[in-house]
Amino acid sequence: MAASVEEVLARYRPEGEVYRPGQRAPFSGTYVCDRGTMLAPVRVQLSRGEEFPQVAGLGEHTRWRATNIQA
């Protein structure tokens, strides 16, 4: 049986909260911004309360997600 489009897209939806530039980090850790398939992701390490930056080329469209990477 073929999966519906909604079921397929749900598999690839990012889990967890997405943060935008200017928002403050809720906890200290490493955050990643996926810039698409042709460019490597950008990682940044922030302390709790620091603002999320904009990624060059993405500007206000930058989206950050938390990772479990310990740098």
ChimeraX attribute file (.defattr): number of C-alpha atoms within 10 A of each C-alpha:
attribute: neighborCount
match mode: 1-to-1
recipient: residues
	/A:1	3
	/A:2	6
	/A:3	7
	/A:4	8
	/A:5	8
	/A:6	8
	/A:7	10
	/A:8	11
	/A:9	9
	/A:10	10
	/A:11	9
	/A:12	8
	/A:13	8
	/A:14	9
	/A:15	10
	/A:16	9
	/A:17	9
	/A:18	13
	/A:19	19
	/A:20	17
	/A:21	16
	/A:22	12
	/A:23	12
	/A:24	16
	/A:25	21
	/A:26	14
	/A:27	12
	/A:28	13
	/A:29	17
	/A:30	19
	/A:31	21
	/A:32	16
	/A:33	19
	/A:34	14
	/A:35	15
	/A:36	8
	/A:37	7
	/A:38	6
	/A:39	8
	/A:40	10
	/A:41	11
	/A:42	12
	/A:43	16
	/A:44	14
	/A:45	17
	/A:46	18
	/A:47	13
	/A:48	12
	/A:49	12
	/A:50	15
	/A:51	16
	/A:52	20
	/A:53	18
	/A:54	17
	/A:55	16
	/A:56	8
	/A:57	9
	/A:58	10
	/A:59	11
	/A:60	13
	/A:61	10
	/A:62	19
	/A:63	21
	/A:64	23
	/A:65	17
	/A:66	22
	/A:67	12
	/A:68	8
	/A:69	11
	/A:70	7
	/A:71	7
